[in-house]
Amino acid sequence: GPRRASELRSAVMAPVGDASEGRSCTAALGEVQTEEVALLNMENLAAPDAAEPTPFHLAEFDLDPSSPELAPDPEEGHASLLQAFEDQQCLIKTVTNEEWVNLIRKLQGKRFRTSTSLVPPGGRGMRFFGKVPGFSLGLVWDRRKLDLSEAFIWPSGYFAKSEFNVDADGTLLNGRKEALVTLEEVMRTNAALSYWHTGRGCMVTGEVLPYNEIMTYVQGAVGLRALFARSTSVMHLLWAMGVRALLLRTLPAAGELPIFVHDPERGMRAFGREAQRRLVAQFLERVQRPLGNVGLPCLPIDANTLGLSNRDQLKLHSQYGLTDEALTALVNSLLAEDGSDDDDDAHGDNNGDDADAAGFAIQRSGDQQAQTTSICAGKARSILAIGLSAAVRAHNSASAVSLIRHVAPTLLLSCGDQASVPALDLKTCDSVALKPGLTDGNDFAACLHALAREARSTNTLAPVGAMLALDDFASGRMLPRILETCKQLESWLQQSKSFLFRVQSWHELNGHDLKGDSPALSSFVTRKAVENRKHFYDDLIELEHLEEKHDLLHGMHKLQGLIGQLHHPCMRLEMLQYILGLDGRFDLQTINAVANLAYSVIADAVKLGVATPEGKPSVLPTNTGYAPLFQLEAAACRLQGIALENPPPASRRRRSDGPTDRPGAGRRAPSTEPSAREGPG
């Protein structure tokens, strides 16, 4: 009623710097929920762990290859490759972190020469090209599948600097032809761990070898057998799982590549699914997700084969990211689960429940078809409340957006009778438990308002605001606010005939604490402000009619166009914030992002029934002129089913790279001394 609307508005419009900032969703909900509404129990999610979480970039995973529990299954393909490493049948290439998109593009095209290394038996005793922070991962080829007849081979300790000394037609310069050796010679020195030390002028044996270089042709997935990480850092291992998902999407012929971990002392070690599952568990339990840039964007991973519970998959997506396909499977699984067998103990203790079951307990009533629709809506609210809460706390806007895109259509297309929404309890989810009654639409909106107050960046504000706008419009809760705003505009327009009133109105607005430009006096003197607000009023009347008809698609399209026409709004911005139920942190740019996302979500949902061309769209950005890091970030977003096409200005310029595929090789004078950018990188 009016009292509840007033309470909600007071909560939504609370100043950012008040005492409510930083509190958990439970505390925020307590201010706006009435006595009969159950609270959202988010104690475990909001409260920090007993032990201080480990920073993301410092967390290490204990990979013990001798542990039988971490041994990979035979079908994963590690055993045959470990033997191939022992037999020196594998070529490896380390890759600069931000150059994966460019390398994949090359592999998708014609064959090209690239620098690789032949590793010693088992991968032990060799220092690969590049330092680990910048070259975290690498690829593995089976040399028996490659044509090495045209390969250029240089031994360990000789730095060929092929980016400067090999022309595009294969001509060798500056004595590089005379320094070539055979594959058999490299294999012998690898086995003996010996190489010619240029500085000492003698053969050295028993030390860690510098990399050798085999510059050979590669193309597509031919001979591509595995991916390896160069440390046991949690960040790098998750990164390896994300790069594997990217390779599977862009080079499907390669299949799901097995992952190894390399260090010069122990060589190549298998990193199988059980080890990956434990890595994810460690990340979710004890690792703090980065709040800033740690040099690596979070490439989403595919957790379908890891045997994770639905709860852990949802947490993993919110805190890190799942691929579009993995998230689709997860959402379908959550929506399809039926916890009718648990109705009797839905309100009891959940400590003994199966941790791998979602445990949806639904109180059935009414017509079966209407009940099924309400059940889906209730489940969708539960998934969104849990997922968005974790994503906001992790400052993970990409996962928040992709979750809304996957789940919101189920909620929006089933928002009929809000009163018929059943009670629902998402049991066994120790991070969040939805008590009976929370799935009422008003309570869901209150939860979203609380999440908006907890958001710390505009990137996370936008998806929460978009979900609020969609839910309020679909449920009809936005209509009273539109009507009230239209009445205020009618009154203002009627009084705007008075010049004194317009000047007074400008003076009042100029005294407000508004973000952006202050209102221009000339607009009120020349009646430009009157024309702007008359157009705004007409648009709101049209939006009101669409809301009355529950036309969500055209309503969001109208809202998007209405906001897109605004340039320097003051009073209209405050009115939009009120209509959408958003506080003062939602400036014009953020509200524009809210409207764009809201429309795209419902537009994509409507297109689900339209036939689409076969095959999946490319996840690689179409503009190759952007900086490599932005292209990688764009690919990460596309793997989650969202587009990122507009980089910040600093990311629009591509740096000048060397003439070969070796990333970061600039034009500098040739030298016979090794450098950090040389060799098979």
C-alpha positions, -999 to +999 in steps of 0.1 A: +000+000+000+010+037+002+029+031+034+050+003+019+056+024-013+068+053+009+091+030+028+106+015-004+111+049-018+128+062+013+151+032+012+159+035-025+166+072-023+188+070+009+220+090+005+250+069-005+271+080+024+246+072+051+249+045+077+233+019+055+262+018+032+282-014+034+257-034+053+246-069+042+214-075+022+197-088+053+202-056+073+190-035+043+159-056+038+150-052+075+142-015+069+118-020+040+101-054+047+068-056+067+063-080+095+046-106+074+075-108+049+103-133+055+138-120+056+165-131+032+190-151+051+224-141+037+245-144+069+270-168+054+273-149+022+277-115+039+299-125+068+336-130+062+351-164+068+367-172+101+401-173+083+412-143+064+408-150+027+439-152+005+443-125-021+436-139-056+470-132-070+488-148-041+468-180-037+486-212-045+472-247-053+488-278-038+492-300-069+507-333-057+511-356-087+517-386-064+483-382-048+460-409-061+430-387-054+442-361-079+451-386-106+432-379-139+410-404-155+425-423-184+400-408-209+414-373-202+445-380-223+472-371-199+490-405-197+498-407-234+511-372-235+532-377-204+549-406-223+553-384-253+570-358-232+594-385-219+601-395-255+608-359-266+578-359-290+563-326-279+569-291-290+558-263-267+552-225-271+547-200-244+523-172-251+520-137-238+489-134-216+473-107-238+482-122-272+459-152-271+433-137-294+459-127-320+475-162-319+441-179-323+433-157-353+465-168-369+458-204-362+424-200-378+440-187-410+467-200-433+497-218-421+525-197-406+559-201-390+561-198-353+588-204-327+585-235-305+609-255-283+615-292-280+615-300-243+638-325-226+625-359-213+595-352-191+599-315-196+624-315-168+656-293-168+646-265-192+637-229-187+611-219-212+609-186-230+594-156-211+589-150-174+559-165-157+539-133-148+537-123-185+538-157-201+516-178-178+505-204-203+516-223-233+505-248-260+518-283-268+520-299-302+528-335-311+558-330-335+549-363-352+518-346-365+537-316-379+559-313-410+593-303-398+610-306-432+611-268-435+618-261-399+647-239-387+663-254-356+687-237-333+702-253-302+698-243-265+720-213-256+719-198-291+695-169-293+685-167-330+663-136-326+642-149-355+619-119-355+648-099-369+668-126-387+642-145-407+625-128-436+589-134-445+601-156-474+622-177-451+656-162-459+680-164-429+701-134-421+732-126-400+747-161-398+715-178-387+718-204-415+753-214-404+740-219-368+713-244-377+714-279-362+695-311-367+666-324-346+687-353-335+714-330-321+688-311-301+674-344-287+709-355-277+717-323-258+683-323-242+689-358-229+723-349-216+712-315-203+741-299-220+745-267-241+771-243-254+775-214-229+784-184-250+797-163-221+819-191-208+829-203-242+824-240-233+799-268-230+779-268-198+763-300-185+739-307-156+724-272-154+689-260-163+689-256-201+678-224-218+652-230-244+661-242-279+642-229-309+624-248-336+607-224-360+581-245-379+548-242-397+515-246-377+479-243-388+446-247-370+444-276-346+468-299-365+490-316-339+477-294-311+475-317-281+475-298-248+477-266-228+500-260-198+504-235-170+537-225-157+529-222-120+504-235-094+489-201-088+451-203-084+449-173-108+470-190-135+452-224-132+418-208-135+432-188-164+443-220-181+408-234-177+394-203-193+419-203-222+409-240-228+372-229-231+383-202-255+403-226-276+374-251-276+351-225-289+374-210-315+393-242-326+367-269-320+387-295-339+412-294-311+386-308-286+389-303-249+426-300-244+442-317-213+460-293-190+494-297-175+515-277-150+552-272-157+582-262-137+619-269-146+625-291-116+595-315-118+587-312-155+552-317-167+525-327-142+489-336-150+462-312-139+430-333-144+394-328-136+396-339-100+424-314-094+404-288-112+374-295-090+395-291-059+410-259-073+375-244-077+365-255-042+396-238-028+388-206-048+352-205-036+361-212+000+394-194+007+403-170-021+393-134-023+384-124-058+404-094-071+388-060-068+411-044-093+432-053-123+457-081-117+468-083-154+444-112-164+408-108-173+386-136-159+381-159-189+349-179-182+353-216-177+332-247-185+324-265-153+300-291-168+325-320-165+339-311-130+311-327-110+303-296-091+269-291-073+245-266-088+252-244-057+289-243-064+284-237-101+262-207-094+288-194-069+316-200-094+297-181-121+290-152-098+325-149-084+345-158-116+324-167-146+309-197-166+307-199-203+274-193-220+268-230-226+277-240-191+255-213-176+226-223-198+229-259-186+231-248-150+200-226-152+180-253-170+190-277-143+180-254-115+146-246-131+139-283-139+146-295-103+116-305-083+118-307-046+083-320-040+096-349-019+110-324+006+077-306+013+073-320+047+106-307+060+108-275+040+108-254+071+130-277+092+167-280+096+187-283+064+219-295+079+213-331+069+203-324+033+223-337+003+249-309-006+246-316-043+209-312-045+193-278-051+164-287-028+137-267-042+107-272-019+075-258-035+040-255-018+016-264-046-018-248-049-043-239-076-045-248-112-015-270-123-006-248-153-008-216-134+011-232-106+039-244-129+042-208-142+044-195-106+069-221-096+092-211-125+089-175-115+098-183-079+128-203-089+140-176-112+138-151-084+157-174-061+185-179-087+187-142-094+187-132-057+215-157-049+236-151-081+233-113-081+241-111-044+274-130-049+282-111-082+277-077-066+299-087-036+326-099-061+322-067-082+317-091-112+295-071-136+299-095-165+286-125-146+257-104-133+247-094-168+250-129-182+229-143-153+202-117-159+202-126-196+197-163-188+172-162-160+152-130-163+132-142-194+118-170-173+107-146-146+094-119-169+074-142-192+057-157-162+049-126-142+012-130-142-006-131-109+020-120-084-002-131-055-001-167-067+037-170-064+044-199-041+067-200-012+101-215-020+131-226+000+164-231-017+178-256+007+214-269+011+227-236-003+248-227+027+256-193+013+220-182+009+187-197+020+154-182+007+128-184+034+091-190+026+075-158+015+106-142+000+096-150-035+068-125-034+075-099-060+077-070-035+103-089-015+124-096-046+123-059-055+134-050-019+163-074-023+173-058-055+172-024-039+194-036-011+219-050-036+219-017-055+229+000-022+257-025-017+271-021-053+304-003-053+308+005-090+287+017-119+295-016-137+276-035-110+249-008-106+237-012-142+227-049-142+210-046-108+191-015-120+181-032-152+167-061-133+147-037-111+133-019-141+123-051-159+107-066-128+089-034-118+075-029-153+064-066-158+047-066-124+030-033-128+047-017-098+062+011-121+027+023-131+019+043-100+052+061-102+047+069-138+012+084-130+026+104-101+054+118-123+030+127-151+008+146-126+039+166-114+048+174-150+013+185-159+013+209-129+047+222-139+038+227-175+006+245-166+025+270-144+054+273-168+035+301-187+048+324-159+083+337-165+087+342-128+078+305-121+104+293-147+131+314-131+121+301-097+121+266-109+157+271-123+168+285-090+154+255-071+171+230-094+204+249-094+204+245-056+201+207-058+232+185-055+231+172-091+257+152-109+268+166-142+259+200-157+238+225-137+206+237-154+212+265-178+192+297-171+189+304-208+168+272-213+142+285-188+142+320-201+138+309-238+112+282-229+136+255-242+131+237-209+094+238-214+097+222-248+120+195-234+097+186-206+066+186-229+083+160-251+093+141-219+057+142-207+044+129-240+069+100-239+058+092-203+022+091-214+031+066-241+051+046-215+021+047-192-001+031-219+025+004-226+027-003-189-011-006-186-010-032-214+020-050-199+038-046-232+073-053-218+091-053-251+078-020-265+079-005-230+116-011-226+122+001-262+103+033-254+123+037-222+155+032-240+146+058-266+133+082-240+166+082-221+187+082-252+172+116-262+182+133-230+214+154-230+216+175-198+185+166-178+181+178-142+145+175-131+139+148-157+168+128-143+154+129-108+120+119-122+136+090-141+154+079-109+120+079-091+101+060-119+128+033-121+131+031-083+168+041-084+189+063-061+211+093-068+241+072-077+224+063-110+235+092-131+224+097-167+251+074-181+243+046-157+206+049-163+212+048-200+232+015-195+203+003-174+178+009-202+200-005-229+205-037-209+169-040-200+157-037-236+184-061-249+174-088-223+137-088-232+144-084-270+167-114-269+140-134-250+115-126-276+139-137-304+142-171-288+114-185-309+129-172-341+150-196-362+187-187-361+215-197-385+233-229-376+266-226-358+278-203-330+288-167-335+325-160-332+337-149-298+367-130-312+361-093-317+356-082-353+378-051-349+414-062-350+428-027-344+420-026-307+446-032-281+453-070-274+441-068-238+408-052-248+403-079-275+409-105-248+384-089-225+359-087-254+364-124-261+358-132-224+325-113-224+314-130-256+321-164-241+295-154-215+270-144-242+274-107-238+290-081-262+318-057-254+324-035-284+333-001-270+367+000-253+379+029-232+399+055-253+432+041-240+424+007-253+415+018-289+451+022-300+470-010-309+506-009-301+532-016-327+543-052-327+572-070-344+570-086-378+564-121-365+538-137-343+560-132-312+541-107-290+558-076-278+588-077-301+595-042-312+620-030-338+654-027-321+689-034-332+699-070-335+721-084-307+737-117-299+727-114-262+695-130-249+666-108-239+632-112-222+614-110-256+634-136-275+630-172-284+600-194-289+573-172-272 
